[in-house]
Amino acid sequence: MTTATVSSPPPSASSTPSARGGGRRLPWRARFAFLALVWGFSFLFMKVGTRSFAPFQVTLGRLVFGTAVLAVAMAVKRERLPRGARTWGHLAVAAFFLNALPFSLFAYSELTIPSTLAGICNATSPLWGMALSLVALSEDRPTRVRVAGLGLGFLGVLTVLGAWQGFQGLDAGGTAMALLASLSYPVGWIYVRRTLAGSPESHLSLTGGQLLLATVQLAVVTPLFTSVPSHLAVGPLLAVAALGALGTGFAMLVQYGLVAEVGPTTAQMVTYFVPIIAAAAGVAVLGEHLTWSTPVGAVVVLAGAALTQVRPRSGDRSARTAAREPVRAPAEGAVGTTMEGAADTTADDAVGAAEQAAARAHCDA
């Protein structure tokens, strides 16, 4: 799912509008369902967008619309963009790994693979995150259950791809790009965790800066590799607008509020519904075909991803260490989102909320 991190804690349940009896906020389950739907449909939106626009153009449009939503939110809340060259430097790296790169890879992948497969590949992000964290985060110790989940998850990937048939019928390049996009998210999360976890800036300020930088990155690259479309088809244009405004901009704001209200443990569960909705949308709307191995493999992938998030019991010393670790956000695809990736449960809701947002400014893919 896009922003970097936040040091200020999210509002407590007692301070939310619903808790004060104002009734101005939708029930959290309705917002949860919205996130699952918009991130699940993000892969369909990308597929429709690439019918008339080059993948880089789809990504640039997505970022422009998403940044516009964040700009309005910042203006309403009178937030300023981050200050300091160091912060902007870190945000530029985060923007590349959490937005510019995965969004572009997913868009390119859907030129040759179904949106259903792209959505399922996105669900592998927690598996990549688990594997990378064992190397990059010394405090994140493996357990037998989590290692078993990692193995099970990648077994599910092989099932989805039909490894026993020699991967027949799949475009290797498109599939590889979708998997690389999913790998890009945890790389970005780990970088954010190491560089921006103590930032004094608000989550909205960091998110706005990150999306702005990702937009600039694509604005520089896109003219070099694409030409201006000869005509603007309404359907693809609306798909790109929905992908950016809903799946990248507005969804990030909803995600942060959801984490603040119910905590990262519950909020991250939306990740497990995204590939299901992506597959259903691809079949129902785009007429994509599913073999038996695709849904079966997807279930195995999600089961493995869930196991990688299991923490030791609180009585263990390792659990006390884990309680101090910030959450790693779900994939999109986000998503990034972006998508847009499942999160580790932690006691640090503030950093957890920030990194959840970082994943999805997605994510959806």
C-alpha positions as CSV (number, residue, x, y, z in Angstrom):
1,M,0.0,0.0,0.0
2,T,2.7,5.1,0.1
3,T,4.2,7.2,2.6
4,A,7.3,6.9,4.6
5,T,6.9,6.9,8.3
6,V,5.4,8.7,11.2
7,S,6.7,9.4,14.6
8,S,3.6,10.9,16.1
9,P,1.1,8.3,17.4
10,P,-2.2,7.9,15.7
11,P,-5.3,9.2,17.4
12,S,-6.6,6.9,20.1
13,A,-10.0,5.3,19.8
14,S,-11.4,7.8,22.3
15,S,-10.4,10.7,20.2
16,T,-11.9,9.5,16.9
17,P,-15.1,11.1,15.7
18,S,-17.0,7.9,16.0
19,A,-15.8,7.4,19.6
20,R,-16.9,10.9,20.5
21,G,-20.4,10.2,19.2
22,G,-20.1,12.5,16.2
23,G,-21.1,9.7,13.8
24,R,-19.1,11.4,11.0
25,R,-17.0,8.4,10.2
26,L,-18.1,5.3,8.4
27,P,-17.9,2.0,10.4
28,W,-14.4,0.6,10.2
29,R,-15.8,-2.6,8.5
30,A,-17.2,-0.5,5.7
31,R,-13.8,1.2,5.2
32,F,-12.1,-2.2,5.4
33,A,-14.3,-3.4,2.6
34,F,-13.6,-0.3,0.6
35,L,-9.9,-0.8,0.8
36,A,-10.2,-4.5,-0.2
37,L,-12.4,-3.6,-3.2
38,V,-10.3,-0.6,-4.5
39,W,-7.0,-2.4,-4.1
40,G,-8.5,-5.6,-5.7
41,F,-9.8,-3.6,-8.6
42,S,-6.5,-1.8,-9.1
43,F,-5.2,-4.6,-11.2
44,L,-8.3,-4.4,-13.4
45,F,-7.9,-0.6,-13.7
46,M,-4.2,-1.1,-14.8
47,K,-5.3,-3.7,-17.4
48,V,-7.9,-1.3,-18.8
49,G,-5.5,1.6,-18.7
50,T,-2.9,-0.1,-20.8
51,R,-5.4,-0.6,-23.6
52,S,-4.9,3.0,-24.7
53,F,-1.8,4.2,-22.7
54,A,1.7,3.0,-22.4
55,P,2.5,1.5,-19.0
56,F,4.7,4.5,-18.0
57,Q,1.8,6.8,-18.9
58,V,-0.6,4.7,-16.8
59,T,1.8,5.0,-13.9
60,L,2.4,8.7,-14.3
61,G,-1.4,9.3,-14.5
62,R,-1.9,7.2,-11.4
63,L,0.7,9.2,-9.5
64,V,-0.6,12.6,-10.7
65,F,-4.2,11.8,-9.6
66,G,-2.9,10.2,-6.3
67,T,-0.7,13.2,-5.6
68,A,-3.6,15.6,-6.3
69,V,-5.7,13.8,-3.6
70,L,-2.9,14.1,-1.1
71,A,-2.4,17.8,-2.0
72,V,-6.1,18.5,-1.3
73,A,-5.8,16.6,2.0
74,M,-2.7,18.6,3.0
75,A,-4.4,21.9,2.1
76,V,-7.5,21.1,4.2
77,K,-5.3,20.1,7.2
78,R,-2.9,22.9,6.6
79,E,0.1,20.5,6.4
80,R,3.4,21.4,4.9
81,L,5.8,19.3,2.9
82,P,8.8,17.9,4.7
83,R,11.9,20.0,5.3
84,G,15.5,19.1,5.1
85,A,17.6,17.7,2.3
86,R,18.3,14.5,4.2
87,T,14.5,13.7,4.5
88,W,13.9,14.5,0.9
89,G,16.8,12.2,-0.1
90,H,15.3,9.3,1.8
91,L,11.9,10.0,0.4
92,A,13.3,9.9,-3.1
93,V,14.6,6.4,-2.5
94,A,11.3,5.4,-0.9
95,A,9.3,6.9,-3.7
96,F,11.3,4.8,-6.2
97,F,10.9,1.4,-4.5
98,L,7.4,1.9,-3.1
99,N,5.8,3.7,-6.0
100,A,7.6,4.4,-9.2
101,L,9.3,1.0,-9.7
102,P,6.5,-1.4,-8.6
103,F,3.7,0.6,-10.2
104,S,5.6,0.6,-13.5
105,L,6.5,-3.1,-13.3
106,F,2.9,-4.1,-12.6
107,A,1.6,-1.9,-15.5
108,Y,4.2,-3.5,-17.9
109,S,3.4,-7.0,-16.6
110,E,-0.2,-6.7,-17.5
111,L,0.6,-6.2,-21.1
112,T,1.3,-9.9,-21.3
113,I,-0.3,-11.6,-18.2
114,P,-3.9,-11.5,-16.8
115,S,-4.8,-9.1,-14.1
116,T,-5.7,-12.1,-12.0
117,L,-2.1,-13.4,-12.1
118,A,-0.7,-9.9,-11.3
119,G,-3.0,-9.7,-8.3
120,I,-1.8,-13.1,-7.0
121,C,1.8,-12.2,-7.6
122,N,1.2,-9.1,-5.5
123,A,0.2,-11.3,-2.6
124,T,3.8,-12.7,-2.5
125,S,5.1,-9.4,-1.1
126,P,4.9,-10.6,2.6
127,L,7.0,-13.7,1.6
128,W,9.7,-11.5,0.1
129,G,9.5,-9.3,3.1
130,M,10.0,-12.2,5.4
131,A,13.0,-13.5,3.4
132,L,14.6,-10.0,3.2
133,S,14.1,-9.3,6.9
134,L,16.0,-12.3,7.9
135,V,19.0,-10.8,6.1
136,A,18.5,-7.1,6.6
137,L,17.0,-6.9,10.1
138,S,19.1,-8.5,12.7
139,E,16.4,-8.3,15.4
140,D,13.9,-10.2,13.2
141,R,14.7,-13.8,14.2
142,P,13.2,-16.7,12.3
143,T,11.0,-19.3,13.9
144,R,10.2,-22.7,12.6
145,V,6.6,-21.6,11.9
146,R,7.6,-18.6,10.0
147,V,10.3,-20.4,7.9
148,A,7.6,-23.1,7.2
149,G,5.3,-20.3,6.1
150,L,8.0,-19.0,3.7
151,G,8.5,-22.4,2.1
152,L,4.7,-23.0,1.9
153,G,4.2,-19.6,0.3
154,F,6.7,-20.1,-2.5
155,L,5.3,-23.6,-3.0
156,G,2.0,-21.8,-3.6
157,V,3.7,-19.5,-6.2
158,L,5.0,-22.6,-8.1
159,T,1.4,-24.0,-8.0
160,V,0.0,-20.8,-9.4
161,L,2.6,-20.8,-12.2
162,G,2.1,-24.5,-13.0
163,A,5.7,-25.5,-12.4
164,W,4.9,-29.2,-13.0
165,Q,3.9,-28.3,-16.5
166,G,7.0,-26.4,-17.3
167,F,5.2,-23.0,-16.8
168,Q,3.3,-23.6,-20.1
169,G,1.0,-20.8,-21.2
170,L,2.6,-18.2,-19.1
171,D,4.6,-15.2,-20.3
172,A,7.9,-15.4,-18.3
173,G,8.8,-11.8,-18.7
174,G,5.4,-10.4,-17.5
175,T,5.3,-12.8,-14.6
176,A,8.9,-12.0,-13.6
177,M,8.0,-8.2,-13.7
178,A,5.0,-8.8,-11.4
179,L,7.1,-10.8,-8.9
180,L,9.8,-8.1,-9.0
181,A,7.2,-5.5,-8.3
182,S,6.1,-7.4,-5.3
183,L,9.8,-7.7,-4.2
184,S,10.2,-3.9,-4.5
185,Y,7.7,-3.2,-1.7
186,P,9.6,-4.9,1.1
187,V,12.9,-3.4,-0.1
188,G,11.2,0.0,0.3
189,W,9.7,-0.8,3.6
190,I,13.0,-1.9,5.1
191,Y,14.7,1.2,3.8
192,V,12.0,3.4,5.3
193,R,12.3,1.6,8.6
194,R,16.0,2.2,8.7
195,T,16.0,5.8,7.6
196,L,12.7,7.5,8.4
197,A,11.3,5.8,11.5
198,G,12.2,8.7,13.8
199,S,11.1,11.5,11.5
200,P,9.3,14.4,13.2
201,E,7.1,15.0,10.1
202,S,3.5,13.9,10.0
203,H,2.5,10.8,8.0
204,L,0.5,13.1,5.6
205,S,3.5,15.4,5.0
206,L,5.8,12.4,4.3
207,T,3.2,10.8,2.1
208,G,2.7,13.9,0.1
209,G,6.4,14.4,-0.4
210,Q,7.0,10.8,-1.4
211,L,4.2,10.8,-4.0
212,L,5.3,14.1,-5.3
213,L,8.8,12.7,-5.8
214,A,7.5,9.6,-7.5
215,T,5.5,11.7,-9.8
216,V,8.6,13.8,-10.7
217,Q,10.5,10.6,-11.4
218,L,7.9,9.3,-13.8
219,A,7.5,12.7,-15.4
220,V,11.2,12.6,-16.3
221,V,11.2,9.0,-17.6
222,T,7.9,8.8,-19.4
223,P,8.6,11.3,-22.3
224,L,11.9,9.4,-23.0
225,F,10.2,6.1,-23.7
226,T,6.7,7.0,-24.8
227,S,4.9,9.2,-27.3
228,V,1.8,11.3,-26.9
229,P,-1.4,9.1,-27.4
230,S,-3.1,9.8,-30.7
231,H,-6.5,9.9,-28.9
232,L,-7.8,9.7,-25.3
233,A,-10.3,6.9,-24.8
234,V,-12.8,7.6,-22.1
235,G,-12.7,4.1,-20.5
236,P,-8.9,3.8,-20.0
237,L,-8.7,7.4,-18.9
238,L,-11.3,6.9,-16.2
239,A,-9.6,3.7,-15.2
240,V,-6.3,5.6,-14.7
241,A,-8.1,8.3,-12.7
242,A,-9.7,5.8,-10.5
243,L,-6.5,3.9,-10.0
244,G,-4.7,7.1,-8.9
245,A,-7.4,9.0,-7.0
246,L,-9.0,6.0,-5.3
247,G,-6.4,3.3,-5.2
248,T,-3.4,5.5,-4.5
249,G,-4.6,8.7,-2.9
250,F,-7.9,8.3,-1.1
251,A,-7.2,4.7,-0.1
252,M,-4.0,5.8,1.7
253,L,-6.0,8.3,3.8
254,V,-8.6,5.6,4.6
255,Q,-5.8,3.1,5.5
256,Y,-4.1,5.3,8.0
257,G,-7.4,6.1,9.7
258,L,-8.3,2.4,9.8
259,V,-4.9,1.5,11.4
260,A,-5.3,4.3,13.9
261,E,-8.8,3.0,14.9
262,V,-8.4,-0.7,15.0
263,G,-4.6,-1.2,14.9
264,P,-2.3,-2.7,12.3
265,T,-3.1,-6.3,13.2
266,T,-6.7,-6.0,12.1
267,A,-6.1,-3.5,9.3
268,Q,-3.4,-5.6,7.6
269,M,-6.0,-8.4,7.1
270,V,-7.3,-6.5,4.1
271,T,-4.2,-7.9,2.3
272,Y,-5.7,-11.4,2.2
273,F,-8.8,-10.2,0.4
274,V,-7.1,-8.3,-2.4
275,P,-6.0,-11.2,-4.6
276,I,-9.5,-12.8,-4.2
277,I,-11.2,-9.6,-5.4
278,A,-8.5,-9.1,-8.2
279,A,-9.2,-12.6,-9.5
280,A,-13.0,-12.2,-9.3
281,A,-12.9,-8.8,-11.1
282,G,-10.6,-10.2,-13.8
283,V,-12.9,-13.1,-14.5
284,A,-16.2,-11.3,-14.2
285,V,-15.4,-8.0,-15.9
286,L,-12.5,-8.8,-18.2
287,G,-13.5,-12.4,-19.0
288,E,-10.1,-13.8,-17.9
289,H,-9.8,-17.6,-17.6
290,L,-8.7,-19.4,-14.4
291,T,-7.3,-22.9,-14.3
292,W,-7.7,-24.9,-11.1
293,S,-4.0,-24.2,-10.1
294,T,-4.6,-20.5,-9.9
295,P,-7.1,-20.3,-7.0
296,V,-5.5,-23.3,-5.3
297,G,-2.1,-21.8,-5.5
298,A,-3.4,-18.5,-4.3
299,V,-4.8,-20.0,-1.2
300,V,-1.5,-21.7,-0.5
301,V,0.3,-18.4,-1.0
302,L,-2.0,-16.6,1.4
303,A,-1.7,-19.4,4.0
304,G,2.1,-19.2,3.8
305,A,2.0,-15.4,4.0
306,A,-0.1,-15.7,7.1
307,L,2.3,-18.1,8.8
308,T,5.2,-15.8,8.2
309,Q,3.4,-13.2,10.3
310,V,3.0,-15.5,13.3
311,R,5.0,-14.2,16.3
312,P,6.2,-16.2,19.2
313,R,4.1,-16.3,22.4
314,S,4.5,-13.3,24.6
315,G,6.3,-15.3,27.2
316,D,9.3,-15.9,25.0
317,R,12.2,-13.6,24.9
318,S,11.9,-13.3,21.1
319,A,8.4,-12.1,21.5
320,R,9.6,-9.3,23.7
321,T,12.0,-8.3,21.0
322,A,9.2,-8.5,18.4
323,A,7.0,-6.3,20.5
324,R,9.4,-3.5,19.9
325,E,9.5,-3.9,16.1
326,P,7.5,-1.8,13.8
327,V,5.0,-3.4,11.4
328,R,5.8,-4.1,7.9
329,A,3.0,-3.1,5.7
330,P,1.0,-5.2,3.3
331,A,1.6,-5.3,-0.4
332,E,-1.1,-3.7,-3.0
333,G,-0.9,-3.2,-4.6
334,A,0.2,-2.0,-3.2
335,V,0.5,-1.2,-2.4
336,G,1.4,-0.2,-2.5
337,T,0.1,-0.8,-3.4
338,T,0.9,-0.3,-4.7
339,M,-0.7,-3.6,-5.3
340,E,-0.4,-2.5,-4.6
341,G,1.6,-6.2,0.7
342,A,0.6,-8.6,5.3
343,A,2.1,-7.0,8.3
344,D,3.9,-8.1,11.4
345,T,2.0,-7.4,14.6
346,T,3.6,-4.9,16.9
347,A,3.1,-2.7,19.8
348,D,4.3,0.3,17.9
349,D,1.1,1.5,16.2
350,A,2.5,4.8,15.2
351,V,5.3,3.4,13.1
352,G,3.1,0.6,12.0
353,A,0.5,2.9,10.6
354,A,3.1,4.9,8.8
355,E,4.7,1.9,7.1
356,Q,1.2,0.5,6.2
357,A,0.6,3.8,4.4
358,A,4.0,3.6,2.8
359,A,3.1,0.3,1.2
360,R,0.0,1.5,-0.4
361,A,0.2,5.0,-1.7
362,H,-0.9,0.9,-3.7
363,C,-1.3,-0.4,-3.8
364,D,-2.3,-1.6,-4.5
365,A,-0.1,-2.6,-6.4
